[in-house]
Amino acid sequence: MKAKTLLVAALIFLCFSAAALAQGTFQVGSSPVTTVVKTGDTEKAGDITFTLVPGSASTNAGTISIYYAGANITSAYPTNAANIFVPAATGFSATPPTINAGTTQTPGLIIVNIPAGVVAGSTFTVTGVRLQISGAITTGPVNASITTVANAIVSGETSVTIINQVADGIASFTNDQIIKVNNLTGALSSNPSTVSIKEGALNSFGMGTGIRINLTSAPPTGLTFTVPATITESCTSCSSMWQIGNSTGTTTGTPSTTLSASNLSVYYYLVTPSANADQVIDTLAVPVTAVWSTLTTPVAIVSVAAQASLAPFDTVTTTNIPRYTEKEVGPITILTVTQNVTALLIPYATVGSGFDTGIAIANTTVDPGAAVMGTASAALPQNGTIAFYFFPQGTTPRPTTFVTSNFPLIGSGQSANGTVIAGSTYVVLLSQLLAAVSAPSTFNGYIIAVTNFTNAHGIFVLSNFTSFGQSALMLALTDRTPAVFPEIARE
């Protein structure tokens, strides 16, 4: 009986030994991708190669699972598994590894079926895997984790690098100048401008990469921006060509080359990369020209800004490679409508010891016209406010400011909202202005008054209202602009 028991035990030991001998050990290697884009939804992962190590026994039937750092797989699979798995595996005779039905795209997991009886030296590669980096991975390096069932992985090789670096696709979005529009005439003081989109890292701008330039608000009525249909980067080490396209990632048809109130976006796609694209940081420079189709003056006081993003977006299509999650860079101002102002100087004003200074500013944008006055053109009627900047002697920092639209209203000649209507004259005492802004009741110094209308003229009178009175015209400071006086720019 004892001998029979020993025989059964021996048989069981031999069976387990055979099973153990059938376990194969795989060596794992990878070819990492250098850089992927943070907002990319189809970024290529590095290839992973599995080799049954020399001296290893033949394999058991089992599986190898590859986890892609929590990123979703966006390759055309499993309906087209050949996009991922290399069928030309070496040493697998008639039964190569296959992708398991348990493989999932969300989150990224590939399960490979390993057949039994594979001999040492056999190798296969998982390739063509594309990942949705956006929302999942922000820094590199990126690793894939590997587990196996019924076989083994060489110690220390259960995690391999598949991506070295994760970078912004667009490093910067800039322009060389702001196009300026005169609000009274519509004249363009600077035109055109060039906006530049700089690549975030080598190969961020790959074949088929798109860039959307998007206005954040509508330009003035009748104003459009035109851009070229094609752009070839011209520099000593690059020659990439970009072509105008549409939101779906194609350059077919007649995509728009204009930005306007009815079309806030244009798209460019890289169609011919530079031969040394992997060695230089590209910059797409787009000339932007402003053109009036219709012009109604005065032009509304606005600024127009633009943003840039890689395109096309994942919500547009699920087949384009590459495609991206929308992320705007910017905004940058590309056009401003500049307001016409008049800056007037009172070189000396005083309040105290019985003296006060009277101020009168006329809005003469209503006049008899060129036919009567013999001038080249009449003024264009404009309503506007007036800002007073007080510079008392020996005072720092910048003094107090009063704007005629401040409530309660001070002085006379303005409308209910504080604007001085075309053809009216605003009259006020300096003591009233100082009291309105809770400034000291005495003052000696100079005042600058800035109107946000043209053709302003002023007079000031110093008087003690009994025995002395002296008047003078205000001096016009023609080199002053709203940028110097932000209170006016906001009116």
Wavefront OBJ file of the C-alpha trace (Angstrom):
o trace
v 0.000 0.000 0.000
v 2.853 2.317 0.894
v 4.555 1.619 -2.455
v 1.371 2.434 -4.362
v 1.052 5.753 -2.536
v 4.619 6.645 -3.360
v 4.020 5.836 -7.033
v 0.984 8.143 -7.207
v 2.963 10.919 -5.529
v 5.755 10.518 -8.036
v 3.376 10.756 -10.955
v 1.825 13.944 -9.548
v 5.324 15.431 -9.049
v 6.284 14.635 -12.631
v 3.106 16.278 -13.961
v 3.738 19.459 -11.985
v 7.385 19.423 -13.047
v 6.357 19.195 -16.684
v 3.979 22.091 -16.232
v 6.667 24.102 -14.533
v 9.137 23.322 -17.285
v 6.579 24.541 -19.854
v 6.506 28.046 -18.335
v 8.256 30.511 -20.603
v 10.046 33.678 -19.489
v 9.740 36.755 -21.678
v 12.263 39.548 -21.951
v 10.599 42.926 -22.558
v 12.017 45.843 -24.536
v 10.570 49.121 -25.847
v 11.260 51.853 -28.386
v 9.927 54.974 -26.663
v 8.412 57.862 -28.610
v 10.408 61.010 -27.908
v 7.578 63.506 -27.387
v 3.781 63.545 -27.447
v 1.341 66.452 -27.131
v -0.533 67.064 -23.869
v -3.815 67.702 -25.675
v -3.348 64.856 -28.158
v -6.082 62.233 -28.506
v -4.223 59.952 -30.945
v -0.616 60.176 -29.765
v 1.551 57.205 -30.778
v 2.973 55.049 -28.008
v 6.341 53.346 -28.341
v 6.562 49.742 -29.573
v 6.890 46.963 -26.983
v 8.756 43.779 -27.954
v 8.532 40.418 -26.175
v 11.223 37.733 -26.651
v 11.239 34.288 -25.092
v 14.661 34.287 -23.423
v 17.372 31.757 -24.434
v 17.352 28.739 -22.156
v 13.676 29.237 -21.374
v 11.366 26.284 -21.848
v 8.481 26.400 -24.272
v 5.507 28.425 -23.116
v 2.238 27.513 -21.503
v -0.906 28.809 -23.121
v -1.573 32.070 -21.282
v -1.853 35.827 -21.597
v 0.265 38.963 -21.362
v -1.541 42.168 -20.297
v -0.251 45.668 -21.097
v -1.657 48.644 -19.168
v -1.092 52.060 -20.779
v -0.833 54.358 -17.733
v -4.597 54.919 -17.528
v -4.785 56.494 -20.985
v -7.515 55.380 -23.366
v -6.504 53.585 -26.556
v -7.767 55.420 -29.650
v -6.313 53.205 -32.386
v -8.769 51.709 -34.904
v -9.154 48.557 -32.856
v -10.348 45.939 -31.982
v -12.277 46.111 -35.279
v -8.943 46.470 -37.046
v -6.550 44.697 -34.707
v -3.801 44.626 -37.337
v -3.301 48.345 -36.637
v -1.886 47.377 -33.272
v -0.493 43.864 -33.305
v 2.306 42.855 -35.660
v 1.167 39.559 -37.198
v 4.654 38.705 -38.525
v 5.831 37.363 -35.200
v 8.997 35.243 -35.323
v 9.114 31.630 -34.143
v 5.411 31.124 -33.507
v 4.843 28.579 -36.313
v 1.205 28.337 -37.294
v -0.252 29.832 -34.111
v 0.957 33.379 -33.496
v -0.114 35.474 -30.492
v -3.493 37.168 -30.874
v -5.336 40.001 -29.185
v -7.716 38.722 -26.523
v -11.390 39.661 -26.583
v -10.888 41.001 -23.059
v -8.810 43.861 -24.420
v -10.404 47.266 -23.755
v -9.876 50.757 -25.078
v -11.061 52.477 -21.878
v -8.840 52.433 -19.946
v -6.049 51.340 -22.233
v -5.459 47.629 -21.851
v -4.171 45.099 -24.372
v -4.363 41.398 -23.534
v -2.285 39.134 -25.785
v -3.052 35.418 -26.043
v 0.184 33.385 -25.899
v -0.053 29.897 -27.465
v 1.494 26.842 -25.848
v 4.750 25.337 -27.047
v 6.540 28.512 -28.143
v 10.287 27.957 -28.116
v 13.138 30.177 -26.934
v 14.059 33.013 -29.266
v 10.486 33.555 -30.454
v 9.528 37.224 -30.510
v 6.567 39.492 -31.215
v 5.930 43.230 -31.070
v 2.912 45.290 -30.058
v 2.961 48.396 -32.201
v 0.743 51.141 -33.595
v -0.960 51.865 -30.281
v -2.368 55.402 -30.108
v -3.343 56.971 -26.796
v -5.613 59.737 -25.586
v -3.009 61.666 -23.621
v -5.347 64.605 -22.984
v -6.914 64.443 -19.547
v -4.831 61.431 -18.501
v -1.126 62.264 -18.657
v 0.610 65.612 -18.157
v 4.270 64.733 -17.646
v 6.789 62.182 -18.849
v 8.217 59.689 -18.963
v 5.163 57.466 -19.514
v 5.414 53.767 -18.708
v 3.353 50.721 -19.584
v 2.844 48.044 -16.915
v 3.018 44.387 -17.899
v 1.609 41.278 -16.207
v 1.429 37.687 -17.380
v -0.625 34.588 -16.687
v 0.907 31.069 -16.962
v 4.307 32.402 -18.016
v 6.822 34.865 -16.569
v 8.466 38.254 -17.234
v 12.163 38.879 -16.594
v 12.581 40.501 -13.205
v 12.616 44.298 -13.403
v 10.993 44.416 -16.853
v 7.321 44.558 -15.829
v 7.318 48.307 -16.508
v 8.786 49.834 -19.681
v 8.968 53.395 -20.974
v 6.791 54.055 -24.021
v 6.939 57.896 -24.112
v 9.866 60.040 -22.960
v 8.271 63.475 -22.817
v 4.804 65.086 -22.719
v 4.787 68.698 -23.941
v 2.483 71.533 -24.942
v 1.776 71.399 -28.656
v 1.892 75.205 -28.949
v 4.630 77.025 -27.052
v 3.418 80.557 -27.791
v 0.964 82.630 -29.823
v 2.153 86.163 -30.563
v 1.823 88.994 -33.068
v 4.253 91.612 -34.310
v 1.853 94.542 -34.001
v -1.735 95.483 -33.230
v -3.832 96.776 -36.126
v -5.303 100.127 -35.077
v -8.501 101.694 -36.388
v -9.388 105.381 -36.087
v -12.928 105.369 -34.710
v -13.934 108.543 -36.553
v -12.540 107.767 -40.009
v -12.058 103.995 -39.965
v -8.484 104.513 -41.170
v -6.137 101.604 -40.448
v -2.989 103.034 -38.894
v -1.110 99.713 -38.946
v -1.891 96.956 -41.430
v -1.194 94.071 -41.844
v -0.106 92.184 -38.734
v 1.548 88.763 -38.507
v 0.476 86.240 -35.896
v 2.983 83.498 -35.062
v 2.254 80.060 -33.614
v 5.403 78.414 -32.251
v 5.781 74.648 -31.916
v 5.886 73.374 -28.339
v 8.460 70.607 -28.885
v 10.156 68.788 -31.726
v 7.556 66.940 -33.826
v 4.585 68.537 -32.062
v 3.638 69.812 -35.526
v 3.406 66.515 -37.383
v 1.901 65.633 -40.728
v -1.789 66.514 -40.691
v -1.547 68.666 -37.580
v -3.947 71.581 -37.725
v -3.980 74.987 -36.085
v -7.179 76.912 -35.515
v -6.993 80.693 -35.202
v -10.149 81.835 -33.469
v -11.439 85.359 -32.791
v -12.748 85.724 -29.252
v -15.248 88.380 -30.322
v -16.703 89.766 -33.521
v -14.773 92.554 -35.285
v -16.538 95.856 -36.080
v -19.350 95.607 -38.614
v -17.999 95.535 -42.154
v -14.419 94.688 -41.152
v -12.901 91.370 -42.227
v -9.459 89.852 -41.759
v -7.943 87.985 -44.704
v -5.234 85.313 -44.515
v -3.339 83.405 -47.251
v -4.595 80.072 -48.606
v -1.152 78.497 -48.212
v 1.912 79.352 -46.147
v 5.427 78.031 -46.604
v 7.710 78.534 -43.645
v 10.790 80.287 -44.872
v 13.946 80.043 -42.810
v 17.454 78.684 -43.108
v 16.516 75.262 -41.785
v 12.812 74.693 -42.447
v 10.419 74.615 -45.391
v 7.149 73.182 -44.086
v 3.992 74.030 -46.034
v 0.608 74.660 -44.447
v -2.723 74.854 -46.261
v -6.030 76.427 -45.293
v -8.575 73.828 -44.203
v -11.793 73.248 -42.303
v -12.928 72.068 -38.882
v -13.030 68.396 -39.875
v -9.327 68.204 -40.631
v -9.390 68.331 -44.439
v -8.062 70.823 -46.979
v -10.572 69.939 -49.673
v -13.266 72.249 -51.024
v -12.958 75.986 -50.518
v -12.268 76.608 -46.810
v -12.624 80.231 -45.746
v -9.607 82.540 -45.812
v -11.449 85.324 -43.992
v -12.272 86.081 -40.386
v -15.363 88.176 -39.804
v -18.392 88.613 -37.572
v -19.999 85.630 -39.338
v -16.865 83.434 -39.412
v -14.688 83.605 -36.310
v -12.273 80.762 -37.153
v -9.780 79.688 -39.803
v -7.807 76.438 -39.896
v -4.371 75.565 -41.285
v -3.030 72.026 -41.737
v 0.532 70.865 -42.215
v 0.612 69.136 -45.623
v 4.364 69.030 -46.349
v 6.639 68.784 -43.304
v 10.195 70.064 -43.523
v 12.769 67.384 -44.308
v 14.429 68.105 -40.953
v 11.226 68.632 -38.962
v 12.573 66.488 -36.134
v 15.545 68.839 -35.722
v 13.953 72.295 -35.651
v 11.160 74.027 -33.754
v 8.686 75.250 -36.377
v 6.782 78.534 -36.281
v 3.737 79.126 -38.450
v 3.625 82.845 -39.302
v 0.259 83.997 -40.669
v -0.119 87.485 -42.225
v -3.452 89.010 -41.185
v -4.780 91.917 -43.238
v -7.774 94.020 -42.200
v -10.166 95.094 -44.981
v -13.326 97.193 -44.863
v -16.217 95.849 -46.935
v -18.570 98.476 -45.563
v -17.646 101.332 -43.273
v -19.960 103.168 -40.907
v -18.438 105.863 -38.713
v -17.927 106.405 -35.922
v -16.656 102.860 -35.400
v -17.588 101.273 -32.084
v -14.787 101.344 -29.517
v -13.737 97.683 -29.286
v -10.700 95.441 -29.170
v -10.535 92.178 -31.096
v -8.469 89.313 -29.722
v -7.570 85.887 -31.078
v -6.597 82.508 -29.669
v -4.890 79.473 -31.187
v -5.412 75.753 -30.661
v -4.253 72.537 -32.268
v -6.891 70.933 -34.507
v -8.959 69.029 -35.513
v -10.811 68.301 -32.294
v -11.900 64.918 -31.025
v -15.545 66.010 -31.006
v -15.426 66.665 -34.743
v -14.366 63.239 -35.953
v -13.243 59.896 -34.580
v -11.147 58.833 -37.571
v -8.618 61.622 -38.144
v -5.047 61.111 -37.024
v -3.937 63.293 -35.393
v -6.755 64.899 -33.435
v -6.801 66.927 -30.225
v -8.794 68.132 -27.282
v -9.412 71.855 -27.642
v -7.082 74.038 -25.585
v -6.720 77.700 -26.435
v -3.412 79.565 -26.251
v -3.722 83.322 -25.848
v -5.606 85.534 -26.229
v -3.619 88.194 -28.027
v -5.052 91.509 -29.239
v -4.915 91.823 -33.010
v -7.004 94.969 -33.500
v -8.093 97.947 -31.452
v -10.379 100.807 -32.346
v -8.674 103.895 -30.942
v -10.777 106.674 -29.562
v -10.161 110.271 -30.580
v -9.460 112.388 -27.538
v -8.493 115.938 -26.746
v -6.085 116.580 -23.898
v -6.157 120.112 -22.492
v -3.697 121.657 -20.026
v -4.398 124.244 -17.336
v -0.807 125.248 -16.420
v -1.831 126.776 -13.110
v -5.018 126.561 -11.070
v -5.718 127.520 -7.478
v -8.298 127.217 -4.712
v -7.944 128.920 -1.313
v -7.574 132.294 0.361
v -10.709 133.458 -1.397
v -9.555 132.355 -4.837
v -11.071 129.722 -7.063
v -10.614 128.608 -10.654
v -13.506 128.477 -13.103
v -13.315 125.928 -15.928
v -15.300 125.820 -19.175
v -14.808 123.172 -21.891
v -16.800 123.281 -25.119
v -17.641 120.220 -27.216
v -17.481 121.886 -30.648
v -18.070 118.754 -32.711
v -21.178 120.524 -33.981
v -20.152 123.330 -36.344
v -21.547 125.199 -39.372
v -19.746 122.805 -41.694
v -17.026 123.034 -44.322
v -19.127 125.070 -46.722
v -19.431 127.882 -44.178
v -16.029 127.640 -42.461
v -14.004 126.923 -45.585
v -12.222 123.959 -43.951
v -11.551 120.598 -45.574
v -14.208 118.829 -43.500
v -16.676 119.449 -40.766
v -16.424 117.833 -37.340
v -18.249 114.583 -36.671
v -20.720 115.091 -33.775
v -19.637 113.070 -30.728
v -20.871 112.930 -27.173
v -18.364 112.113 -24.455
v -17.177 112.516 -20.912
v -14.315 114.581 -19.525
v -11.727 113.366 -17.029
v -9.782 115.823 -14.858
v -6.335 114.897 -13.523
v -5.163 117.072 -10.622
v -1.430 117.609 -10.062
v -0.961 119.600 -6.819
v 2.497 120.951 -6.166
v 4.862 118.725 -4.190
v 2.540 115.704 -4.234
v 3.376 112.117 -5.051
v 2.172 109.626 -6.181
v -0.294 110.274 -9.022
v -3.102 112.644 -8.014
v -6.857 112.214 -7.774
v -9.034 111.936 -10.880
v -12.584 113.115 -11.506
v -14.757 112.047 -14.448
v -17.919 113.945 -15.400
v -19.941 110.723 -15.309
v -19.221 110.360 -11.572
v -22.333 110.655 -9.441
v -23.637 112.879 -8.108
v -23.097 115.053 -11.179
v -21.057 118.211 -10.614
v -21.147 121.400 -12.686
v -23.430 122.136 -15.606
v -23.662 121.423 -19.327
v -23.598 117.606 -19.193
v -26.430 115.168 -19.844
v -28.054 112.940 -17.221
v -25.405 110.262 -17.737
v -22.502 112.675 -17.386
v -21.600 113.068 -21.064
v -21.061 116.432 -22.650
v -23.325 116.430 -25.687
v -21.980 117.669 -29.012
v -22.556 121.424 -29.137
v -22.609 121.880 -25.339
v -20.170 123.486 -22.889
v -19.302 121.994 -19.521
v -18.794 124.600 -16.759
v -17.527 123.901 -13.236
v -15.471 125.382 -10.399
v -12.277 123.682 -9.319
v -13.519 123.768 -5.708
v -16.558 121.722 -6.787
v -14.379 119.102 -8.475
v -12.112 118.778 -5.428
v -15.066 118.376 -3.083
v -16.573 115.711 -5.358
v -13.494 113.485 -4.965
v -12.931 114.320 -1.268
v -9.639 116.037 -2.054
v -8.171 118.783 0.171
v -10.093 122.043 -0.157
v -6.974 124.012 -1.103
v -5.044 123.470 -4.336
v -2.149 124.943 -6.226
v -0.852 123.138 -9.297
v -1.767 122.142 -12.815
v -4.664 120.171 -14.288
v -4.974 118.026 -17.387
v -8.493 117.580 -18.756
v -9.018 114.757 -21.261
v -12.167 114.519 -23.355
v -13.166 111.429 -25.301
v -14.362 113.550 -28.188
v -12.432 115.658 -30.666
v -12.590 119.412 -31.174
v -12.649 120.268 -27.475
v -11.682 123.808 -26.511
v -11.371 125.238 -23.016
v -10.840 128.351 -20.954
v -9.982 128.768 -17.276
v -10.442 131.800 -15.046
v -8.581 132.522 -11.794
v -10.561 134.938 -9.619
v -11.321 136.101 -6.086
v -14.707 137.279 -7.385
v -14.155 140.830 -6.144
v -11.038 142.612 -7.319
v -9.124 140.113 -9.403
v -9.827 137.918 -12.389
v -7.550 136.482 -15.010
v -8.495 134.108 -17.849
v -6.584 132.098 -20.435
v -7.191 129.453 -23.039
v -6.235 125.875 -22.175
v -3.309 124.442 -24.096
v -3.992 121.438 -26.356
v -1.682 118.461 -25.772
v -1.898 116.771 -29.138
v 0.410 113.844 -28.306
v -1.772 112.361 -25.565
v -3.698 109.117 -26.099
v -6.213 106.980 -24.156
v -3.395 104.635 -23.142
v -1.996 107.441 -21.006
v -5.386 108.112 -19.417
v -7.114 104.751 -18.796
v -10.165 106.372 -17.205
v -11.020 107.889 -20.565
v -10.388 104.645 -22.429
v -13.054 102.928 -20.334
v -15.771 105.492 -20.987
l 1 2 3 4 5 6 7 8 9 10 11 12 13 14 15 16 17 18 19 20 21 22 23 24 25 26 27 28 29 30 31 32 33 34 35 36 37 38 39 40 41 42 43 44 45 46 47 48 49 50 51 52 53 54 55 56 57 58 59 60 61 62 63 64 65 66 67 68 69 70 71 72 73 74 75 76 77 78 79 80 81 82 83 84 85 86 87 88 89 90 91 92 93 94 95 96 97 98 99 100 101 102 103 104 105 106 107 108 109 110 111 112 113 114 115 116 117 118 119 120 121 122 123 124 125 126 127 128 129 130 131 132 133 134 135 136 137 138 139 140 141 142 143 144 145 146 147 148 149 150 151 152 153 154 155 156 157 158 159 160 161 162 163 164 165 166 167 168 169 170 171 172 173 174 175 176 177 178 179 180 181 182 183 184 185 186 187 188 189 190 191 192 193 194 195 196 197 198 199 200 201 202 203 204 205 206 207 208 209 210 211 212 213 214 215 216 217 218 219 220 221 222 223 224 225 226 227 228 229 230 231 232 233 234 235 236 237 238 239 240 241 242 243 244 245 246 247 248 249 250 251 252 253 254 255 256 257 258 259 260 261 262 263 264 265 266 267 268 269 270 271 272 273 274 275 276 277 278 279 280 281 282 283 284 285 286 287 288 289 290 291 292 293 294 295 296 297 298 299 300 301 302 303 304 305 306 307 308 309 310 311 312 313 314 315 316 317 318 319 320 321 322 323 324 325 326 327 328 329 330 331 332 333 334 335 336 337 338 339 340 341 342 343 344 345 346 347 348 349 350 351 352 353 354 355 356 357 358 359 360 361 362 363 364 365 366 367 368 369 370 371 372 373 374 375 376 377 378 379 380 381 382 383 384 385 386 387 388 389 390 391 392 393 394 395 396 397 398 399 400 401 402 403 404 405 406 407 408 409 410 411 412 413 414 415 416 417 418 419 420 421 422 423 424 425 426 427 428 429 430 431 432 433 434 435 436 437 438 439 440 441 442 443 444 445 446 447 448 449 450 451 452 453 454 455 456 457 458 459 460 461 462 463 464 465 466 467 468 469 470 471 472 473 474 475 476 477 478 479 480 481 482 483 484 485 486 487 488 489 490 491
